Amino acid sequence: MMDSSWLVFTDLDGTLIDHYSYQADAALIAVRALQARQVSIVFNTSKTVDECESLATRLAIAAPFIVENGSAIYLPKYRHSRPAALEIVQRDSASHPRRAIVENTGRYWCIQLGASHTEITAALSELTPHFQFKPLSQSSLEDICELTGLSMSQATRARKRQFSEPLIWQDSQPALDRFRLALSARGLTLLKGGRFYHVLGQTDKGIALEYFKQMHEREHRGKKVTTVALGDSYNDIDMLGAADIPVWIRSPAHDVPTAKHLTTSRVSQLTGPAGWHESIFALIAEQSANHPNAPSTEK
């Protein structure tokens, strides 16, 4: 049955919340069903910690956040003691082993897995003369609202980057390929999201999921967990690849991404939060069928 030995990692835009309205109403019954089973819901998103805090308050989800495409994990201090700085999973065998950086930020323990915003902006400054792009943090709030449909307060939270930089790409595809290589030479990564390209350090949502799982199992004395990941876009591929149960949520804005290694992934019939609801209840139903004494799955 689904219980506290399960962890659900979820993208936000286009997955738990609607791509256009940013509402999660259609997913709330499924959220409450997981909470009733003591299953933690962990945001794993390109959004900032301020955005995650605001949404978590609105949805009454008290759980850690993975922010800015796997760049950092925020653990509420009232639920977690100071975590150990564990070694980060390496995607590239040529990369040097490195450990996370753990900092006390007030209400949270922040576990930094990627680069700082200062490092990223320094690299982008070097590349500005050679490519045409506009960093989101240098865009006006009015422009961000027009591009995303966010309110002014939401755009303010979205612009407060600490570990990544979304870009409005204004150059050609060949230039984008050269840009990606130039970033790689500087130890940075380029990811395609639902609306923007994101520049970040040598991390991704999958690395963050694996780190979180390792940390969680250490905290619970080696108790194994089952991980579910739900996402809709290209920057979710690594997260779904790292999960035990990968789930694609259909998007009204683009096709389901192609990922040859995700041969066992599920795909929702509905889009956005309705697809999230559908997918979570399908999993609960499967687990209930395997464990007849499990709680019922009323919707």
N, C-alpha and C positions, 0 to 999 in steps of 0.2 A: 504494500500500500504506500501511497505518498504520505510522508511524514517529515520530521525534522532531519532525516538522513538524506533528503533531497535539497538541492539548490537550484533555483530558477534564475538564470541570467537573461536579462531582456534589454534589447535596444529600445529606444523611446520613440523618436520621430518615425511615423509610418508603421510602427509595431504596436507598442502599448498605447501610444497616443496617435490620433489621426494626423495624416500627412498635411492636411490643409487647416483643420480647425484646432489642432493641438488638444483635443478633448479625448478623454479616456472612458467616457460613460459606458460604452459597449463592452468594456473589459472588466468593469468593477465587480460584477458577480463572481467572475472567475478569480479575481484578486482576493476577494473575501473567502472563497472556497479554499484557496491555498493557505491563507492566514489561519483559517479554522483548523487546518491540518499541521500547523506550525512549520510550513515550508517557507524558507526565506526567499524573498524576491529581491534580487540584486540588480540595480540599474547598471548597464554596461553600454555606455553612450558616448557620443562625441560632445555632449553638452558639458558645461562647466559645473563646478560644485554648487554655485549659487542657483543655477537653473534646477539642479537635482533637488536641492533643499526645498525650493518653492513647490516643485511638483510633488515631492514626497509628502509635504504638509497637506497639500490639496487632496491627495489620494489616501492619506492616512496609512502610508507605508513607512514603517520604521526599520530601515535596513541600511547596510553599507552601500556606498556608491563607487562604481568604477567610472572615471570621468575622462574626457578628452581622448577618446579612442584607445583606452588602455594605458594612458600615461600615468595615472595615479589612482590609488584606492583610498577612500576616506572611511575610517571606522569610528563610529560614535564612542566617545570615551566612557560614557555611562554604561556601555555594554562590553567594552573590551579593555583589557590591560595593555600596556605598551607591547606591541608585537616585535618579535625578533626580525632583524633585517636578513631575509633569506636570499639565496642565490636566484637570479632571474633566469628563466628558461631561455636558451639561445636558439633562435631560428637558423642562424648561420653558423656552421661548425667552425668557421674561421674567426668568429667574434671572440673577444677575450671574455672570460667569465666575469660577471659583475654582480654586486649585491644591491638590493634596493636601499633607498635612503628613507629613514623613518623620522618624521618630525612631529612635534606637538604644535597644532595650529589653534588651540583653544578648546573648541568642542570636539575636535577630531584628532585622531592619529592619521597623519597623511603618509602614505607609503608611495614614494615617487619611483616609478619604473622607467620613465622616459626622460627627455631633456627638459630644461627649463625654458620658459618663454623668452628669457633674455638671450639664451644661446640661439634659439630659433630666429629671433628678429635680427640678431647679428649676421647670421648666415643669409637671411633674405635681403638684408641691406647690401651685401656683396653681390647678390644676383640681380638686384633691381635694374642695373644698367643693361642687362643682357636679355631680359624677358619682360613680357607685359602681363602684370597681374596686380591685384589690389588686395592687401590683407584686410580681413574683416575688422581687426582692431583699429585700423586706420580709416574705416568707413564711417560716415555719419550715421546717427541713430535712425534718421529718416530713410537713408538708403537701405539699411538693414531691414527696417520694417517693410519697405517696398519689396525687397527681394524674398523675404521669408514669410510675410504675413503676421509677424510678431507684433505685440503691442510695444510701446516705448519702454515700459518697465521690463518686459521680457527681453527686448533687444539690449538693454543695458546689462542685464545678467549674461546674455550670450556673448557680449563683447569682452567680458572680464576673463581673458584667457590666462592660464598659468603655465601650461605645459604643451600647448599646440597653437597653430595659427590656421584658421580656415582662409582659403584664398578664393577670390573671384578671378578665374582664369580668363585672360583676354588675349591670349596668343594662340598659335596654331598647334595642331597635334604633334608634328615633328619637334616643335619647340618644347612641348610638354615632355616628350621623351628625353630630350637633352637636359631639361630642368630636373627630372627625376634622377638622372645620373649625377648631376652636379650636387644635388642634395645628398645622395648616397656617399659621395666622396667626402662630405662634411659630417658624416655619421647621422644623417637624418633620413626620414621616410616620408613618402607621399602616398596618401590614401584617398580614394574616391568615395565620397559619401553621397547622401541623397540629394544634397543641394550644392555642396562645395567640395573642393579638394582640400585635404588637411595635411599640413606639415607637422611632424612630430618626431620624437626620438626613436630609438631602435626598440620599439614595442608595438603592440597591437592589442585588440580586444581578446584574442586567444591567449596571448602570453599572460595578460592580466587575469583571465579566468583560471588558467593553470596555477598561477601564483596564489590566487585567492583559495582555490581548492586545497593546495598544499598547506597553506596557513591554517585553514579551517580544520583540516584533519589533525594537524599538530595541536591545535587548541583543544580538540576533543579526543586526545590520546589515541590517535590513529584510527578512529572510527571512520570507515569509508563512506563516501557520499556518492550519490548519483546526480549528475549535472544535466540540466536541460538548458538549451540556449535558443532564443527566439529573435530573429532579425529579418530585415527586408532588403538590405542594400549591400553593395560591394565591400564596405568596411566591416560588415558582419561575417564575412567568409571565414576569417581566422577564428572568430568566436565559435561559430557553428562547428568548425573542424576540430576544436578542442573539447567539445561537449560530448557526453555519452549519448544524448538524444538531441540532434539538431533539427530545428523547425524553421522553415521559411514561412514568413507571413507575406501574403500577396500584397502588392502595392498598387494603388490606382495611378501612380505616376511613372512606373517603369516595370519591365519584366523581372521575373525571378532571376537573380544572378546565376551564371553558369559556373559551377565548380566541380570539376571531374572527380575529385577525391571525396565529395559529399554524396556518395551513391546511396546512403541509407537515410538521407534527410527526408523529412516529411514536408508537405506543402499544404498550407491552409486553402480552403475553397474561398473563404471570404477575405476581405482586405482589412488592414489596420487592426484596431482594437476588437472588431467583431471576429476577425480571424484569430486573434490572440485568445479570445474567449472560447472559440470553437476548438482550438488546438489544446488548450489546457484541460477542457472538459473531456476531450478524447483521451488524453493521458490518464486523467482520474478514472474514467470508465474502464480503461484497460487494466489499471492497477486494482480496481475494485473487482473486476472479473477474475483476476489472479488471486485475490485475497477476499473471499466471499464475506468475511466478517468486517471488512473495511466500511467506513462511513458511506452513506448514500451520496448520490451525485445530483441532487435536485438543482435545477438551474433557476 
